[in-house]
């Protein structure tokens, strides 16, 4: 049994004037500790599917299971969600932001402080617990958001373009950091991105979606010689360029269908 399964998922958005089909007959599975990416043109339903996997709303039809449990409205499943914005509370210290989820889970205060300290060190930000978000750069704030997401020990990490608002250097550094921590912590992760290169550099597999309505169009296996490299190293490997061109041609063909 796969760690995560998406079975026959359809989703339609209804308004007073129209019904818009966002997803049609999505079937896929993800293994434990696997890192996958969703790519595709605008309107292919990537973020809608990610929100359904997060259990934020129920699909019109079909189901999503994590370890054989339905994700919708399941308080027993811990799912981490990291967005483009860091959404740190500006009036709280970094330590208070990182431990917020633990506080909601009624975890011991001293234990929570220890977890925050360890995670902040893991993301390369030691000794900043008492600082406030306004004192940090955008890249540092996203590192704090990553620490906050990992603090509650989620079963899966969902990443909705978390690097897109960063400058290029910060983006590359954070890609390497996320990739490293997912391996070290043995986490399963799903990344939504418009950046083909980012998907190739970070993933084990890439799911390409077609638009209007969103359908799973093709799945690409990232070569083993890339999987063993950091994202930064992978970008200069010959297999990276080959896979980039293959996915790019498929994306181009979707635009002309």
Order of alpha helices (4+ residues) and beta strands (2+ residues): beta-beta-beta-alpha-beta-beta-beta-alpha-alpha-alpha-alpha-beta-alpha-beta-alpha-beta-beta-alpha-alpha-alpha
